[in-house]
Amino acid sequence: MAMTKNQLIEKVAKKANLTKRAASDAVNTTFNLIRDGLVRGEKVVITGFGTFLIRSRAARRGRNPQTGETIQIPNKKTPGFVSGKTLKRVIK
């Protein structure tokens, strides 16, 4: 079962005894700070949880499935997440 952003906001509001608006601001600010760090090319480390980072995919050759023609796929950056030791231990 997936948790939506609204469900996360509701749980934060309940656990931290905040209004829904304050919890929404806290969750959105947290996500925005993580996003902004990644945009700047920084790793975002949350001790005990994990690390958000940018991964680079190298350029490569691919094939157009409709024509069978070989095409060049450019390199690109994608966001990634590596879970921390504490999170791994809890999930085991």
Backbone torsions as a table, in degrees:
resi	resn	phi	psi	omega
1	MET	NA	126.9	-180.0
2	ALA	-87.0	151.3	176.5
3	MET	-106.5	126.8	178.4
4	THR	-82.1	166.9	179.2
5	LYS	-61.9	-40.1	178.5
6	ASN	-63.6	-39.3	177.3
7	GLN	-65.1	-38.9	177.4
8	LEU	-62.6	-44.3	179.0
9	ILE	-60.7	-43.3	178.7
10	GLU	-61.5	-43.0	-179.4
11	LYS	-67.8	-39.0	177.2
12	VAL	-63.5	-43.6	179.6
13	ALA	-59.7	-43.6	-177.6
14	LYS	-69.5	-47.8	-177.0
15	LYS	-66.4	-41.0	-175.4
16	ALA	-93.9	2.9	179.9
17	ASN	56.3	49.2	179.9
18	LEU	-113.5	162.6	171.0
19	THR	-71.8	160.2	179.7
20	LYS	-62.1	-35.9	179.4
21	ARG	-65.9	-43.6	179.0
22	ALA	-65.5	-40.1	177.9
23	ALA	-65.7	-40.0	177.9
24	SER	-62.0	-44.2	178.1
25	ASP	-61.8	-41.5	-179.3
26	ALA	-65.2	-46.2	-179.0
27	VAL	-66.0	-46.7	-179.6
28	ASN	-63.1	-40.3	178.4
29	THR	-63.7	-42.2	178.6
30	THR	-60.9	-48.9	179.3
31	PHE	-62.7	-40.0	179.6
32	ASN	-65.1	-39.1	178.0
33	LEU	-65.5	-40.2	176.6
34	ILE	-63.3	-47.7	179.6
35	ARG	-59.6	-46.4	-178.6
36	ASP	-62.3	-39.5	176.6
37	GLY	-62.2	-42.8	179.2
38	LEU	-66.2	-39.0	178.7
39	VAL	-61.3	-36.1	177.7
40	ARG	-77.3	-2.6	179.1
41	GLY	85.2	13.9	-178.8
42	GLU	-91.0	154.2	168.8
43	LYS	-84.9	140.7	176.4
44	VAL	-112.8	111.4	-176.1
45	VAL	-104.8	122.2	174.2
46	ILE	-112.7	102.0	-174.2
47	THR	-57.1	132.4	-179.8
48	GLY	87.0	-8.7	-179.1
49	PHE	-119.9	-61.4	179.9
50	GLY	166.7	-173.2	-176.7
51	THR	-126.0	128.3	172.5
52	PHE	-95.7	135.0	-177.8
53	LEU	-149.7	168.7	177.3
54	ILE	-101.9	129.3	176.3
55	ARG	-107.7	141.9	177.9
56	SER	-104.3	131.1	174.8
57	ARG	-102.2	128.8	-177.8
58	ALA	-70.8	155.2	174.6
59	ALA	-65.3	147.3	-178.9
60	ARG	-154.3	167.2	176.3
61	ARG	-91.8	139.6	177.3
62	GLY	-133.4	-174.1	-178.5
63	ARG	-132.7	131.9	174.9
64	ASN	-70.5	118.1	-175.4
65	PRO	-67.3	-23.7	-179.1
66	GLN	-79.5	-40.0	-175.3
67	THR	-106.8	-17.5	-176.8
68	GLY	80.8	-0.6	-178.1
69	GLU	-69.7	139.5	176.2
70	THR	-77.1	133.0	179.4
71	ILE	-129.2	158.8	177.1
72	GLN	-97.0	122.5	177.3
73	ILE	-95.7	121.7	-176.6
74	PRO	-71.5	160.8	176.1
75	ASN	-69.1	155.1	177.5
76	LYS	-154.7	162.8	179.1
77	LYS	-106.0	140.6	177.9
78	THR	-133.0	147.6	176.8
79	PRO	-74.6	149.1	179.0
80	GLY	-141.0	165.0	179.3
81	PHE	-138.9	134.2	175.0
82	VAL	-120.3	120.8	-178.3
83	SER	-72.5	147.4	179.6
84	GLY	-81.5	167.4	-178.2
85	LYS	-59.5	-42.7	-178.2
86	THR	-62.0	-45.1	179.2
87	LEU	-63.7	-41.3	179.3
88	LYS	-61.5	-42.1	-179.6
89	ARG	-64.7	-40.4	-178.8
90	VAL	-66.3	-37.5	-175.9
91	ILE	-76.8	-29.7	-178.0
92	LYS	-47.5	NA	NA
